[in-house]
Amino acid sequence: MLKTVLWIAGACAAVLLALAVSRNMKFDDAPPTSPAVVVDEPVETPVVAPPPPPPVEAKPVPTPDEIQIQEDAAATGMTTVEPEETPPTN
C-alpha cells in the first residue's frame, strides 16, 4: 500500500516538475539572431478596402391577392415551400 502511495506521489511530483520547467521555457520568443545578420525592414503595403457589396434589390410589393394567399396558407399551416426540382446531373 505504501509503495503504491509513493509511486503516485512520485508521478505527481514528476508532472509538477515538468510543468514548472515548461513554464520557464520561452517558446513564444523569437530565436536569437547573430549581430552580423542584417534584417531588412518589411515594406509596408497600402491597405486596400474591400469593394462595397452590391446593392440589395427590394422585393416587389405583393398584390392584395398574394397577401390573401399568404395569410390563408399561414392560417392553415401550409407555409413550407417545396424546393424546385432540378434535373439530375451526370
Steps between C-alpha positions, in 0.01 A plus 500: 500500500779740595683411181193597292464831682869577443470419127197730469679778692806459277288520187332817628837652581627414151197665339539813715872516418425469127244780525744725686773440241264560207382830650858625522572416135424785265340335197340826381824697476674536166826312467805716566669642193868565464605866477657440155161420347332803348123485493325718244200688625179367346346727241159620605237435238208738482179370645229475238141496616285220358248606239155579637240225469255530213179681588219281620194518281173545685232238452201616302195586707258205497160554350189472720432156350849379590463638854170312538661177374790540745262567792285198411809279473627620838160443661486141377867422571595467134802728509764246390648585163585197288843513337510536126579173328817503300593240242757249627855570393719223365 
